[in-house]
């Protein structure tokens, strides 16, 4: 259950970051709307530094990749989100999780330790995860629609 008496805090998964950074991706408009909510302090967001690094890795393979623009956007993003690294406690939690996707488990453990209400992701495995998550998981579209309501 989401506490609507305070700002919702979301963890933004790597795939949503890639949508935001790459204008030709299908989810770009929704990711931009999500970050509008974050940048205007309507929603609080957490991002792991690993997600920023992974997004940089994916984006740099794109033909239109501009390293200086990515760096500028990422620095702005870091200034408007709660960003931190996945620590040893989160990693140990992930390694003890029965889900075979350790990376997803680590991101969820990080989001939980950051006191996030929702994980926002396009990852279908994470959206339909068999292992119960301590945090609600939503697609960017569903989350933005929730905020519009």
N, C-alpha and C positions, 0 to 999 in steps of 0.2 A: 504494500500500500504506500502511495506517495503522500508525503506530508505537504499539502498545498499552503500551509500557513507560513512557510518560508520558501526561499528560492530553491527550485529543484537543482540538484547537483548531478551532473552527468559525467560519465567517463566516455570519451570519444575515442573509438577504436581506430586503428591504423588505416583501414580501408576507407573510412569517412574522411580522414586527413588527405588521402590520395585524391578522393573525389574533389575536395576543396582546392587542392593545389593544381589539378589538371582540368582546365576548362572544357575539354572535349569529352569528359566522362559523363555518363548518363546521370549520375547522382550529384553532379556539380551544383545545380541550382538549389537542391535541398540542403547540401552541405553548406552552401553560402548562406542560406536562410538560418541554419542552425548557428553558424558563427555570428550572424547578425544579432541573434538573441544573446550570445555570449559577450560580444563586444559592447553591447548596450546594457549589460548587467541585468538582463532579464532572467538569465540562467547562469548558474555557476558551472564551470567545467574543469575537469582534471584530464591530463594527458600524460602518459608516461614518456620519458625521454627516449625510451626504446622505440615507441611509436613514431616519434619525429625522425629518428635515424632510419627506421624501416621505410617510412614514407619518402625520405630523401633517396634511398636506394632504389625504390620503385620508380620515382619520378625522374631520376636522372637518365633512365633508359628511354624516356619519351623524347621523340625528335624535337619537340618545342621547349625542352627543358632549359631554363635560364637559372643558373646557380645563384647569381646575385639576387634575383627576384625571389627565389625560394628562400634564401637566407633572410632577406628582409621580411617576408611574410611570416616565416617561422619565428623570428625574433619578436615581431608584433604579437603573434599568437602566444608566445611564452609570457609576454607581459600582461596578458589578459586571462590566463588560465592558471590553475594550480598544477604545475608541472614538477615531476620528480622522477627519480629512477625506481625501478623495481628492486626492492631491497632483498636481503637474504631471507627475512621472515616471509615475504610474499613468495619468493622462489621455493622455499621449503614447503609452504602451504600448497603450492602448485604441484610439487613433486609428490605430495601425499594424496592429491586429488585422484579419484579413480578414472576421471576422463582421460582418454589417451592423448588428447591435444594439450600438451604441457604449456604451449604459448598462450592458448585461450585461458587455461587455468591461472597462469601467472597474471594475465591482464585482469581477470575477475578478482583475484586476490588483491592486486594493486588497487582496483576500483573500490573494493570493500574497505581496505585500509585507509583510503582517502575519504571514506564516508559518503560515497556516491549513492544516489537513489536508483539510477538507471545506467546501464551500459548501452550506448548507441553504436550499432554496428550493421553492416551488410552481410556479415558472415552467417550464411544459412545454417551451418553446423552449430554455431553459438546461439542463434535464434531458436533452434529446435533441440537444444542440448538435452540429452537424456539424464545427465547428472544434475540434480537440483542446484540452482545458483542462489547464493544469498542476496542477490541483487536482481531486480527486474531487467530483462534484456529486450530492447526494442529496435526496430529499424529506424533510420533517420526520418523517413516519411511519416511513420506512426508517431514518432516523438514530436515532430514539427506540428502535426495535426493536433496532438494533445495540447500543445502550447497555444494554438490558434483558438481552441475551444473556450 
